[in-house]
Amino acid sequence: MRSYSIDRVRNIGIMAHIDAGKTTTTERILFYTGITYKIGEVDEGTAVMDWMAQEQERGITITSAATTCFWKNHQINIIDTPGHVDFTVEVERSLRVLDGAIVILCGVGGVEAQSETVWRQADRYRVPRIIYINKMDRIGVDPEKAIQEMEERLSAKPLVIQIPLGREDSFRGVIDLVEMREIDWGEDLLGTKFETCEISAEYREEAHTKRSRMLETLSDMDDELMEKYLDETEISADDIKRVIRKGTKTLQFFPVLFGASFKNKGVHSLLDAVTDYLPSPVDIPPAQGHHPRTFDIEIRKASDEEPFSALVFKIMNDPYAGTLSFFRVYSGKTKVGASVYNATKEEEERVSRLLEMFSNKRKEIKEVHAGDIAALGAMKNLSTGDTLCIRNHPIVFEPPVFPEPVVNAYIEPRSRTEHVKMGEVLGKLTREDPTFKVKQNPMTGQTLVYGMGELHLDILMDRMEREFGVRAKLGKPQVAYKETITESAEGEGKHSRQTGGRGQYGHCKIHIDPLEEGEGFEFSDQIKGGAIPDEFVPSVEDGIREAMEVGIVAGFPLTGVKATLLDGSFHEVDSTPIAFKIAGSLAFKDAASKASPTLLEPIMSLVVLSPDEYLGDIVSDIRARRGKIEEMDMRGGSRVLKATVPLAKMFGYATTLRTLTQGRGVFSMEYYQYEPTPPAVMEEIVARIEGRIPATR
């Protein structure tokens, strides 16, 4: 049986820029809800949610951790996500299955680079959010600036429902504009004791002014509340909460709260806001997918009475429990011993273990219901994005979309005996992390690993040694270039070989066009009159795909191509699938060489925060790196500079910036898009690959 009815369940994520206080806030939530008896600290490496050795050593969140807590007769399932851009995959897949989120902004830094990124990700999945402005105790805190930046940079409509009581060293609590009361934590170090009282005289006028402003916004949302507001009759707190909840669910506005999590102030109000304003599974639109065979739209309501359906959003290797598959139940229920149908892979498996997760700890459970987030144990064939359902009522949900990796490096085991084991471990890591990819260089046979950045690959190599006992050598990270075509062209490929017995014969003509988005590959068959039998057409497509893997210009994968099979010929006896595969590859190489192929390089979005006196040196350095300055702004006495810069020029930038600013500058960088490489740069890259000029990093 359910512990709580589905309308009392909240599935939320905690997201923010790096170092805004996500994990610190989550640790307080766990303490105040009674899940932990001691507050864990990130700086001390004792945070419950940062359980990985690498997280504790570096003081950053690397993997999203799920846990469950309980507050005022509500069940809150929390996913704490990383802030570092190299691990943005964790935010993406978590948002896909969440009903609401807490976005934490630093009261000093305001809306920072990664704040914008996670906000856009949440917009993509239409996730309702509440804003928590943290670090109100820090010197230089400016919550009004943070609210203004929300409007300007995030195009969001903030709804301020609290007033901070003091700031910096004097911050002691908040005024709740809904209940019209003061909540004062005073000097209590643990934050467990706080005083609720009437609003003091010095804040009374400001509170009434801001409450009127809040009611004015809310009255536009609800006729009943507007009537009371215009008639100047008393509006109850319950009425206000009802309308705030309504506007939050529909993304009309985003409630704003204040706190200082490290000083244990403001977290109780934040928990109240989660239960009062963020939606339950029944408040969001029903989950929509399609039938795996007919492709008709299928709907699943958040109810235990509906057929079972769930989405696998994360795979994790647990040293004790083996492979764990985290999933979100959208409808129905299932239990240990029942069969579930993987509609994505058209396989059926029996549920042997169901686990409720508390960070890296787990509790065996017998059953899961609609709205639950849990993990499956001992399910070997599941992947991120798989849909689980029952065979009689199949459905496939849209999986999360992940960014392409932008750096690569060669990897090799330190000893020959570890070669096979290294391959197995890399396979486990790619299942776990969709932004980590492994490929063989077709020219040299070496193993290439692809990731989102230097830190991403460094962490994965560290995990290989610690968790799996495989020591590997990683080469210098290099830019993951791509190739594309810029014009349309036709090509012909013929493979004919006679060896005394049965020969090999395949012949085809293709037309290629660049795709507008510059991404992916499309294949179209326009053969007429049976020039090529249907059974050989897939072989032509396979040959084209294989040729795209090794590129035309410099051996990088080719993307953004539409290939159309126009004509060809075959031999009754000698034609084989392998012959047409080779012919397809030859035809594509012929066409691509005529289609003005070019290199694409990853461009990064760079944000630098530095004292004003170093601005000239920073700008000169960015321009020397082929960067384009997009925007310059002032923030709290410091200069904020935004630019787009090729990734190839950004290796080692942290050291350069420290030198330019005497250690006072900080930066953040994230993937922006792939763009064509300038001709001179492309020539230099090709010359380096061909060995005509010495290789440099």
C-alpha positions as CSV (number, residue, x, y, z in Angstrom):
1,M,0.0,0.0,0.0
2,R,1.0,3.6,-0.5
3,S,2.5,5.5,2.4
4,Y,1.1,8.8,1.0
5,S,-1.6,9.5,-1.6
6,I,-0.3,10.5,-5.0
7,D,-1.4,14.1,-4.5
8,R,1.0,14.3,-1.6
9,V,4.1,13.2,-3.6
10,R,6.6,15.7,-4.9
11,N,9.3,14.8,-7.4
12,I,11.8,17.6,-7.4
13,G,15.3,18.4,-8.5
14,I,17.8,20.9,-7.1
15,M,19.8,22.7,-9.7
16,A,22.1,25.7,-9.9
17,H,25.5,27.1,-11.1
18,I,28.5,25.4,-9.5
19,D,29.1,26.5,-5.9
20,A,25.7,28.1,-5.5
21,G,24.8,25.8,-2.6
22,K,22.8,22.9,-4.1
23,T,24.3,20.1,-2.0
24,T,24.6,22.2,1.1
25,T,20.8,23.0,0.8
26,T,20.0,19.3,0.2
27,E,22.0,18.3,3.3
28,R,19.9,20.7,5.4
29,I,16.7,19.3,3.9
30,L,17.7,15.8,4.9
31,F,18.6,16.9,8.4
32,Y,15.4,18.9,9.1
33,T,13.2,16.1,7.7
34,G,14.9,13.6,10.0
35,I,16.6,11.5,7.3
36,T,20.1,12.2,8.8
37,Y,21.0,13.0,12.4
38,K,24.1,15.1,11.5
39,I,24.4,17.9,8.9
40,G,26.9,16.8,6.2
41,E,29.3,19.5,4.8
42,V,30.7,19.6,1.3
43,D,34.0,21.2,2.4
44,E,34.6,18.5,4.9
45,G,33.7,15.7,2.5
46,T,30.9,14.5,4.7
47,A,27.9,15.4,2.5
48,V,25.5,12.4,2.2
49,M,24.6,13.3,-1.4
50,D,28.2,13.6,-2.5
51,W,29.1,10.0,-1.7
52,M,31.6,9.3,-4.5
53,A,35.3,9.5,-3.4
54,Q,36.0,12.0,-6.3
55,E,33.1,14.2,-5.1
56,Q,34.4,14.3,-1.5
57,E,38.0,15.0,-2.6
58,R,37.1,17.8,-5.1
59,G,34.2,19.3,-3.3
60,I,31.9,19.2,-6.4
61,T,28.9,17.1,-7.3
62,I,29.6,14.7,-10.2
63,T,26.6,12.4,-10.3
64,S,23.0,13.1,-9.6
65,A,21.9,11.4,-6.3
66,A,18.3,10.5,-5.5
67,T,16.8,10.3,-2.0
68,T,13.4,10.4,-0.3
69,C,12.3,12.5,2.7
70,F,9.1,13.4,4.4
71,W,7.7,16.9,5.4
72,K,4.3,17.8,6.9
73,N,2.6,14.6,5.7
74,H,4.2,14.8,2.2
75,Q,6.7,12.5,0.5
76,I,9.5,14.4,-1.3
77,N,11.7,12.6,-3.8
78,I,14.8,14.7,-4.4
79,I,17.4,14.5,-7.1
80,D,20.5,16.7,-6.3
81,T,22.2,17.5,-9.7
82,P,25.8,18.7,-10.5
83,G,26.6,22.3,-11.4
84,H,29.7,21.7,-13.4
85,V,29.1,21.9,-17.2
86,D,31.0,18.6,-17.9
87,F,28.3,16.7,-16.1
88,T,25.3,18.5,-17.6
89,V,24.0,15.0,-18.7
90,E,22.9,14.5,-15.1
91,V,20.8,17.6,-15.1
92,E,19.2,16.7,-18.5
93,R,18.1,13.2,-17.6
94,S,16.9,14.2,-14.2
95,L,14.7,17.1,-15.5
96,R,13.1,14.6,-18.0
97,V,11.4,12.8,-15.1
98,L,10.8,15.5,-12.5
99,D,7.6,17.4,-11.8
100,G,9.2,20.4,-10.2
101,A,12.5,22.0,-9.3
102,I,14.3,24.3,-6.9
103,V,16.7,26.6,-8.8
104,I,19.3,28.0,-6.4
105,L,20.9,31.4,-7.1
106,C,23.8,32.8,-5.2
107,G,22.8,36.1,-3.6
108,V,26.2,37.5,-4.6
109,G,26.8,36.0,-8.0
110,G,23.1,36.2,-9.1
111,V,22.3,34.5,-12.4
112,E,25.5,32.9,-13.5
113,A,26.5,31.0,-16.7
114,Q,25.3,27.5,-15.6
115,S,22.2,29.1,-14.0
116,E,21.2,30.1,-17.6
117,T,22.0,26.6,-18.9
118,V,19.9,24.7,-16.3
119,W,17.1,27.2,-16.7
120,R,17.0,26.5,-20.5
121,Q,17.0,22.8,-19.8
122,A,14.0,23.2,-17.4
123,D,12.2,25.3,-20.0
124,R,12.6,22.5,-22.6
125,Y,10.8,20.1,-20.3
126,R,8.4,22.7,-19.0
127,V,9.3,22.0,-15.3
128,P,7.7,24.3,-12.7
129,R,10.3,26.0,-10.5
130,I,10.7,27.9,-7.3
131,I,13.7,30.2,-6.9
132,Y,15.8,30.1,-3.7
133,I,18.3,33.0,-3.4
134,N,21.0,31.5,-1.2
135,K,24.0,32.9,0.7
136,M,22.1,35.9,2.1
137,D,24.8,36.0,4.8
138,R,27.6,36.6,2.4
139,I,29.4,40.0,2.1
140,G,28.2,41.9,-1.0
141,V,24.9,40.0,-1.3
142,D,22.5,41.8,-3.6
143,P,19.1,39.9,-3.9
144,E,17.5,42.7,-5.8
145,K,20.1,42.4,-8.6
146,A,19.6,38.7,-8.7
147,I,15.8,39.2,-9.2
148,Q,16.5,41.8,-11.9
149,E,18.9,39.4,-13.7
150,M,16.1,36.7,-13.6
151,E,13.9,39.0,-15.6
152,E,16.7,40.2,-18.0
153,R,18.7,37.0,-18.6
154,L,16.2,34.2,-18.0
155,S,13.1,36.1,-19.3
156,A,11.4,34.8,-16.2
157,K,8.7,36.5,-14.1
158,P,9.7,36.3,-10.4
159,L,7.0,36.4,-7.7
160,V,8.7,37.6,-4.5
161,I,6.8,36.0,-1.6
162,Q,9.3,36.8,1.1
163,I,11.4,39.7,2.4
164,P,14.8,39.0,3.9
165,L,15.3,40.1,7.5
166,G,18.7,41.8,7.3
167,R,21.6,40.8,5.1
168,E,25.2,39.8,5.3
169,D,26.2,39.3,9.0
170,S,22.9,40.6,10.2
171,F,20.7,38.1,8.1
172,R,18.5,36.3,10.6
173,G,15.3,35.2,8.8
174,V,12.5,36.1,6.4
175,I,9.1,37.8,6.4
176,D,6.5,35.6,4.8
177,L,4.2,37.8,2.7
178,V,1.6,35.0,2.4
179,E,1.0,34.5,6.1
180,M,2.2,38.0,7.0
181,R,4.6,36.9,9.7
182,E,8.3,37.0,10.6
183,I,10.3,33.8,10.8
184,D,13.4,34.5,12.8
185,W,16.2,31.9,13.3
186,G,18.2,34.3,15.5
187,E,21.6,32.9,16.6
188,D,20.6,29.2,16.8
189,L,23.5,27.4,15.2
190,L,21.6,24.3,14.1
191,G,18.6,26.2,12.8
192,T,16.2,23.9,14.5
193,K,14.7,26.6,16.7
194,F,13.1,29.6,15.2
195,E,10.6,32.2,16.3
196,T,7.4,33.0,14.4
197,C,6.0,36.4,15.3
198,E,4.2,39.5,14.0
199,I,6.0,41.7,11.6
200,S,8.1,44.3,13.4
201,A,7.4,48.0,13.0
202,E,10.5,48.7,10.9
203,Y,9.4,46.3,8.2
204,R,5.6,46.7,8.4
205,E,5.3,49.3,5.6
206,E,7.6,47.5,3.2
207,A,5.7,44.2,3.9
208,H,2.3,45.7,3.0
209,T,3.7,47.4,-0.1
210,K,5.3,44.2,-1.4
211,R,2.3,42.1,-0.4
212,S,0.0,44.4,-2.5
213,R,2.4,44.0,-5.4
214,M,2.2,40.2,-5.0
215,L,-1.6,40.3,-4.8
216,E,-1.8,42.4,-7.9
217,T,0.2,39.8,-9.9
218,L,-1.9,37.0,-8.4
219,S,-5.3,38.7,-9.1
220,D,-4.5,38.5,-12.9
221,M,-4.5,34.7,-12.5
222,D,-7.8,34.2,-10.6
223,D,-11.2,35.9,-10.9
224,E,-12.2,35.1,-7.3
225,L,-9.0,36.6,-5.8
226,M,-9.3,39.6,-8.1
227,E,-12.8,40.3,-6.8
228,K,-11.6,40.2,-3.2
229,Y,-8.6,42.4,-4.1
230,L,-10.7,45.0,-5.8
231,D,-13.3,45.0,-3.0
232,E,-10.4,45.3,-0.5
233,T,-11.8,42.4,1.6
234,E,-9.5,40.2,3.6
235,I,-7.7,37.5,1.5
236,S,-6.9,34.4,3.3
237,A,-3.4,32.7,3.2
238,D,-5.1,29.6,1.8
239,D,-6.5,31.6,-1.2
240,I,-3.1,33.1,-1.9
241,K,-1.4,29.7,-1.7
242,R,-4.0,28.2,-4.1
243,V,-3.3,30.9,-6.7
244,I,0.5,30.8,-6.3
245,R,0.3,27.0,-6.8
246,K,-1.9,27.5,-9.9
247,G,0.5,30.1,-11.5
248,T,3.6,28.0,-10.6
249,K,2.2,24.9,-12.2
250,T,1.5,26.8,-15.4
251,L,4.9,28.6,-15.5
252,Q,3.2,32.0,-15.3
253,F,5.7,33.0,-12.6
254,F,8.3,31.6,-10.2
255,P,8.0,32.1,-6.5
256,V,11.2,33.7,-4.9
257,L,12.4,32.8,-1.4
258,F,15.6,33.7,0.5
259,G,17.9,31.9,2.9
260,A,21.4,31.1,4.0
261,S,21.7,27.3,3.9
262,F,25.2,27.1,5.3
263,K,24.0,29.1,8.4
264,N,20.8,26.9,8.5
265,K,18.4,29.7,7.9
266,G,15.5,29.6,5.4
267,V,15.3,25.9,4.6
268,H,12.1,25.2,6.6
269,S,10.3,27.9,4.5
270,L,11.8,26.3,1.4
271,L,10.3,22.9,2.3
272,D,6.9,24.5,3.0
273,A,7.1,26.1,-0.5
274,V,7.9,22.7,-2.1
275,T,4.7,21.1,-0.6
276,D,2.5,24.2,-1.1
277,Y,3.5,25.3,-4.6
278,L,5.2,22.7,-6.6
279,P,3.0,20.2,-8.4
280,S,2.3,16.6,-7.6
281,P,2.2,13.9,-10.3
282,V,-1.5,14.4,-10.8
283,D,-1.1,18.2,-11.3
284,I,1.0,17.9,-14.5
285,P,-0.3,16.9,-17.9
286,P,-0.6,13.1,-18.5
287,A,2.5,11.4,-19.9
288,Q,2.4,11.1,-23.6
289,G,4.2,8.6,-25.8
290,H,3.5,6.5,-28.9
291,H,2.6,2.9,-29.7
292,P,5.8,1.0,-30.7
293,R,4.3,-0.6,-33.8
294,T,1.4,1.7,-34.9
295,F,3.1,4.9,-33.8
296,D,-0.3,6.2,-32.6
297,I,-0.2,8.6,-29.7
298,E,-0.7,7.0,-26.3
299,I,-1.6,8.8,-23.0
300,R,-0.9,7.6,-19.5
301,K,-2.6,9.4,-16.5
302,A,-0.8,9.5,-13.2
303,S,-3.0,6.8,-11.5
304,D,-2.5,3.4,-10.0
305,E,-5.4,2.1,-12.0
306,E,-3.8,2.8,-15.4
307,P,-1.6,0.3,-17.1
308,F,2.0,0.3,-15.8
309,S,4.5,2.6,-17.6
310,A,7.9,3.9,-16.6
311,L,11.0,5.6,-18.0
312,V,14.5,4.5,-17.2
313,F,16.5,7.7,-16.8
314,K,19.8,6.6,-15.3
315,I,22.1,3.6,-15.1
316,M,24.6,3.2,-12.3
317,N,27.2,0.6,-11.4
318,D,26.9,-0.2,-7.7
319,P,29.8,-2.1,-6.2
320,Y,27.5,-4.2,-4.0
321,A,24.2,-4.4,-5.9
322,G,25.6,-4.5,-9.5
323,T,23.9,-2.5,-12.2
324,L,21.1,-0.3,-10.9
325,S,18.5,1.2,-13.3
326,F,16.8,4.3,-11.9
327,F,13.2,4.8,-13.3
328,R,10.2,7.0,-12.9
329,V,6.8,5.4,-12.7
330,Y,4.2,7.5,-14.8
331,S,1.2,5.2,-14.4
332,G,0.1,2.0,-12.8
333,K,2.1,-0.2,-10.4
334,T,4.4,-3.2,-10.5
335,K,6.0,-5.4,-7.9
336,V,8.8,-7.9,-7.3
337,G,8.2,-11.0,-9.4
338,A,6.1,-9.3,-12.0
339,S,7.1,-9.2,-15.7
340,V,7.8,-5.8,-17.4
341,Y,8.1,-5.2,-21.1
342,N,10.9,-3.1,-22.5
343,A,9.0,-1.5,-25.4
344,T,12.1,0.3,-26.7
345,K,14.0,-3.0,-27.2
346,E,11.0,-5.3,-27.4
347,E,12.2,-7.5,-24.6
348,E,10.5,-8.8,-21.5
349,E,12.2,-9.2,-18.1
350,R,11.1,-10.2,-14.6
351,V,11.5,-7.8,-11.8
352,S,13.8,-9.4,-9.2
353,R,14.7,-6.4,-7.0
354,L,13.0,-3.1,-6.4
355,L,15.0,-0.5,-4.4
356,E,14.2,2.8,-2.8
357,M,17.4,4.9,-3.0
358,F,18.9,7.1,-0.3
359,S,21.9,8.5,-2.1
360,N,24.3,5.5,-2.3
361,K,22.3,3.5,0.3
362,R,19.3,1.5,-0.7
363,K,16.2,-0.2,0.9
364,E,14.4,-3.2,-0.6
365,I,10.8,-2.5,-1.4
366,K,8.1,-4.9,-2.7
367,E,6.0,-2.5,-4.9
368,V,6.2,0.8,-6.8
369,H,3.2,3.1,-7.7
370,A,2.5,5.9,-10.1
371,G,4.6,8.9,-9.3
372,D,7.4,6.9,-7.6
373,I,11.1,7.2,-8.4
374,A,13.0,4.0,-7.6
375,A,15.7,1.6,-8.9
376,L,15.7,-1.8,-10.4
377,G,18.4,-4.2,-9.5
378,A,19.9,-7.0,-11.7
379,M,18.4,-5.9,-15.0
380,K,21.3,-6.2,-17.4
381,N,19.7,-5.1,-20.7
382,L,18.3,-1.7,-19.7
383,S,19.7,1.5,-21.1
384,T,19.0,5.2,-20.4
385,G,15.8,6.2,-22.1
386,D,14.2,2.8,-22.2
387,T,10.4,2.6,-21.6
388,L,9.0,-0.1,-19.3
389,C,5.4,-1.1,-19.6
390,I,3.2,-4.2,-19.9
391,R,3.1,-6.1,-23.1
392,N,-0.7,-5.8,-23.6
393,H,-0.6,-2.0,-23.3
394,P,2.8,-1.0,-24.9
395,I,4.0,2.6,-25.0
396,V,7.3,4.3,-25.8
397,F,8.1,7.6,-24.1
398,E,10.5,10.2,-25.6
399,P,13.9,9.7,-24.1
400,P,16.1,12.5,-22.8
401,V,18.2,14.3,-25.4
402,F,22.0,14.5,-24.7
403,P,24.6,16.8,-26.0
404,E,27.4,15.6,-28.2
405,P,30.9,15.1,-26.6
406,V,33.4,17.8,-27.6
407,V,36.8,16.3,-26.6
408,N,38.5,13.0,-27.2
409,A,41.7,11.2,-26.2
410,Y,43.4,7.9,-26.9
411,I,43.3,5.4,-24.1
412,E,45.4,2.2,-23.6
413,P,45.8,-0.2,-20.7
414,R,49.0,-0.2,-18.8
415,S,49.5,-3.9,-19.4
416,R,48.3,-6.4,-22.1
417,T,46.5,-8.5,-19.5
418,E,44.2,-5.6,-18.8
419,H,43.1,-5.1,-22.4
420,V,40.0,-7.2,-22.3
421,K,39.0,-6.0,-18.9
422,M,39.4,-2.3,-20.0
423,G,37.0,-3.0,-22.9
424,E,34.4,-4.4,-20.5
425,V,34.8,-1.5,-18.1
426,L,34.5,1.1,-20.9
427,G,31.3,-0.7,-22.0
428,K,29.9,-0.3,-18.4
429,L,30.8,3.4,-18.3
430,T,29.2,4.1,-21.7
431,R,26.0,2.5,-20.5
432,E,26.0,4.6,-17.4
433,D,26.9,7.9,-19.1
434,P,25.4,8.7,-22.6
435,T,27.8,11.6,-23.1
436,F,30.8,9.3,-22.8
437,K,31.5,7.4,-26.1
438,V,34.2,4.9,-27.1
439,K,35.3,4.3,-30.7
440,Q,38.1,2.5,-32.5
441,N,40.3,4.6,-34.9
442,P,39.8,2.6,-38.2
443,M,43.2,3.6,-39.4
444,T,45.3,2.7,-36.4
445,G,43.1,0.4,-34.3
446,Q,43.6,2.5,-31.2
447,T,40.8,3.2,-28.8
448,L,39.4,6.7,-28.6
449,V,37.2,8.0,-25.7
450,Y,35.0,11.0,-26.1
451,G,33.7,13.2,-23.3
452,M,32.3,16.7,-22.4
453,G,35.6,18.1,-21.2
454,E,39.0,17.4,-19.6
455,L,37.5,17.0,-16.1
456,H,34.9,14.6,-17.4
457,L,37.5,12.2,-18.9
458,D,39.8,12.6,-15.8
459,I,37.0,11.6,-13.4
460,L,36.1,8.5,-15.6
461,M,39.8,7.4,-15.7
462,D,39.9,7.8,-11.9
463,R,36.8,5.7,-11.5
464,M,38.2,3.0,-13.8
465,E,41.1,2.5,-11.4
466,R,39.3,2.9,-8.1
467,E,36.0,1.1,-8.8
468,F,37.1,-1.5,-11.4
469,G,40.8,-1.9,-10.8
470,V,41.8,-1.1,-14.4
471,R,44.8,1.2,-14.8
472,A,44.8,3.0,-18.1
473,K,46.9,5.7,-19.7
474,L,45.0,8.6,-21.2
475,G,46.5,10.7,-24.0
476,K,46.2,14.5,-24.1
477,P,42.6,15.5,-24.7
478,Q,42.0,16.7,-28.2
479,V,39.2,18.6,-29.8
480,A,36.4,16.3,-31.3
481,Y,36.2,17.9,-34.7
482,K,33.5,16.9,-37.2
483,E,33.2,17.2,-41.0
484,T,30.3,18.2,-43.1
485,I,29.5,19.1,-46.7
486,T,28.5,22.6,-47.9
487,E,27.2,21.8,-51.4
488,S,25.2,19.1,-53.2
489,A,26.9,16.6,-55.4
490,E,26.5,13.2,-57.2
491,G,28.8,10.2,-56.9
492,E,29.2,6.8,-58.4
493,G,30.7,3.7,-56.9
494,K,31.4,0.3,-58.6
495,H,32.9,-2.8,-57.0
496,S,33.7,-5.6,-59.4
497,R,36.0,-8.4,-58.7
498,Q,36.5,-11.8,-60.4
499,T,38.5,-14.4,-58.6
500,G,38.1,-17.5,-60.7
501,G,34.8,-18.6,-59.1
502,R,31.9,-16.6,-58.1
503,G,32.8,-12.9,-58.3
504,Q,31.7,-9.7,-56.5
505,Y,29.6,-7.0,-58.2
506,G,27.9,-3.9,-56.8
507,H,27.2,-0.6,-58.5
508,C,25.3,2.5,-57.4
509,K,24.8,6.2,-58.0
510,I,23.9,8.6,-55.2
511,H,23.1,12.3,-54.7
512,I,24.1,14.0,-51.4
513,D,22.8,17.3,-49.9
514,P,23.8,19.2,-46.8
515,L,21.2,19.1,-44.0
516,E,20.3,22.6,-42.7
517,E,20.8,21.7,-39.1
518,G,24.3,20.3,-39.9
519,E,23.5,17.3,-37.7
520,G,22.8,13.7,-38.3
521,F,22.2,11.6,-41.5
522,E,19.2,10.9,-43.7
523,F,18.9,8.2,-46.3
524,S,16.4,8.1,-49.1
525,D,15.8,5.3,-51.7
526,Q,14.6,6.5,-55.1
527,I,15.5,3.4,-57.2
528,K,13.1,2.8,-60.0
529,G,12.5,-0.2,-62.2
530,G,14.4,-2.6,-59.9
531,A,17.9,-1.3,-60.9
532,I,19.0,-2.5,-57.5
533,P,17.1,-5.3,-55.7
534,D,15.5,-4.2,-52.4
535,E,17.6,-6.6,-50.4
536,F,20.8,-4.7,-51.4
537,V,19.6,-1.2,-50.6
538,P,20.3,-1.5,-46.8
539,S,23.9,-2.6,-47.7
540,V,24.4,0.7,-49.7
541,E,23.2,2.7,-46.7
542,D,25.6,0.7,-44.4
543,G,28.5,1.5,-46.8
544,I,27.6,5.2,-46.7
545,R,27.5,5.3,-42.9
546,E,30.8,3.5,-42.7
547,A,32.4,6.0,-45.1
548,M,31.0,8.9,-43.0
549,E,32.8,7.5,-39.9
550,V,36.2,8.2,-41.4
551,G,35.4,11.4,-43.1
552,I,36.9,13.0,-46.2
553,V,39.0,16.0,-45.1
554,A,41.0,14.8,-42.1
555,G,39.5,11.5,-40.9
556,F,36.9,13.0,-38.6
557,P,33.3,11.7,-38.5
558,L,31.1,13.3,-41.2
559,T,27.7,14.7,-40.2
560,G,24.8,16.8,-41.7
561,V,24.3,14.8,-44.9
562,K,21.2,13.6,-46.7
563,A,22.0,10.8,-49.2
564,T,19.6,9.7,-52.0
565,L,20.1,6.4,-53.9
566,L,19.3,7.2,-57.5
567,D,20.4,4.4,-59.7
568,G,22.7,1.4,-60.1
569,S,23.1,-2.1,-61.5
570,F,23.5,-5.6,-60.3
571,H,24.6,-9.1,-61.5
572,E,22.2,-12.0,-61.1
573,V,25.0,-14.3,-59.7
574,D,27.9,-12.1,-58.5
575,S,26.0,-9.3,-56.6
576,T,26.2,-9.7,-52.8
577,P,25.4,-7.4,-49.8
578,I,29.2,-6.8,-49.1
579,A,29.7,-5.8,-52.8
580,F,26.9,-3.2,-52.5
581,K,28.3,-2.0,-49.1
582,I,31.7,-1.3,-50.8
583,A,30.0,0.3,-53.8
584,G,28.0,2.6,-51.4
585,S,31.1,3.6,-49.6
586,L,32.9,4.4,-52.9
587,A,30.0,6.3,-54.2
588,F,29.8,8.4,-51.1
589,K,33.5,9.2,-51.1
590,D,33.2,10.3,-54.7
591,A,30.2,12.5,-54.0
592,A,31.6,14.0,-50.8
593,S,34.9,15.0,-52.4
594,K,32.9,17.1,-54.9
595,A,30.6,18.7,-52.3
596,S,33.1,21.2,-50.8
597,P,33.7,19.3,-47.5
598,T,34.8,21.3,-44.5
599,L,35.8,20.9,-40.8
600,L,33.4,21.8,-38.0
601,E,34.8,22.7,-34.6
602,P,33.1,23.0,-31.2
603,I,32.6,26.6,-30.1
604,M,32.3,27.3,-26.4
605,S,30.3,29.9,-24.5
606,L,32.8,31.6,-22.1
607,V,31.9,33.8,-19.1
608,V,34.8,35.6,-17.3
609,L,34.3,37.5,-14.0
610,S,37.2,39.7,-13.1
611,P,38.1,43.1,-11.5
612,D,37.8,45.9,-14.0
613,E,41.5,46.8,-14.3
614,Y,42.3,43.5,-16.0
615,L,39.6,43.8,-18.7
616,G,41.9,45.0,-21.5
617,D,44.3,42.1,-21.1
618,I,41.5,39.6,-20.9
619,V,39.8,41.0,-24.1
620,S,43.1,40.9,-26.0
621,D,43.8,37.3,-24.9
622,I,40.3,36.2,-26.0
623,R,40.7,37.8,-29.4
624,A,44.0,36.1,-29.8
625,R,42.2,32.8,-29.3
626,R,39.8,33.6,-32.2
627,G,37.1,34.5,-29.7
628,K,34.2,36.9,-30.3
629,I,33.1,39.2,-27.5
630,E,29.4,39.1,-27.1
631,E,28.6,41.2,-24.0
632,M,30.3,43.1,-21.2
633,D,28.5,44.0,-17.9
634,M,29.2,45.1,-14.4
635,R,28.3,42.9,-11.4
636,G,29.0,44.0,-7.9
637,G,32.1,46.0,-8.8
638,S,33.5,43.3,-11.1
639,R,33.4,43.1,-14.8
640,V,31.5,40.2,-16.5
641,L,32.5,39.4,-20.0
642,K,30.7,36.9,-22.3
643,A,32.3,35.5,-25.4
644,T,32.3,32.6,-27.8
645,V,35.7,30.9,-28.3
646,P,36.8,27.7,-30.2
647,L,37.5,24.9,-27.8
648,A,40.8,24.2,-29.5
649,K,42.1,27.5,-28.1
650,M,40.8,27.0,-24.6
651,F,43.1,24.2,-23.2
652,G,45.0,25.6,-20.2
653,Y,42.9,28.8,-20.0
654,A,42.6,28.5,-16.2
655,T,46.4,29.1,-15.8
656,T,46.4,32.0,-18.3
657,L,43.5,33.7,-16.6
658,R,45.2,33.4,-13.2
659,T,48.3,35.0,-14.6
660,L,46.4,37.8,-16.3
661,T,44.4,38.7,-13.2
662,Q,46.8,37.8,-10.4
663,G,44.5,35.0,-9.4
664,R,41.4,37.2,-9.0
665,G,39.6,36.2,-12.2
666,V,37.2,33.2,-12.5
667,F,35.6,31.7,-15.6
668,S,33.0,29.1,-16.6
669,M,32.7,27.5,-20.0
670,E,30.1,25.4,-21.7
671,Y,29.5,23.9,-25.2
672,Y,27.6,26.3,-27.5
673,Q,27.5,24.8,-31.0
674,Y,29.6,23.4,-33.9
675,E,30.7,26.0,-36.5
676,P,32.8,25.7,-39.7
677,T,36.5,26.1,-39.2
678,P,38.2,29.0,-41.0
679,P,40.1,27.8,-44.1
680,A,43.6,28.7,-42.8
681,V,42.9,26.8,-39.5
682,M,41.5,23.8,-41.4
683,E,44.7,23.7,-43.5
684,E,46.8,23.8,-40.4
685,I,44.8,20.9,-38.8
686,V,45.0,18.8,-41.9
687,A,48.8,19.4,-42.2
688,R,49.3,18.4,-38.6
689,I,47.4,15.2,-39.1
690,E,49.3,14.4,-42.3
691,G,52.6,15.1,-40.4
692,R,53.6,18.0,-42.5
693,I,53.9,20.2,-39.4
694,P,54.8,19.1,-35.8
695,A,51.9,18.1,-33.6
696,T,51.1,20.6,-30.8
697,R,48.3,20.5,-28.3
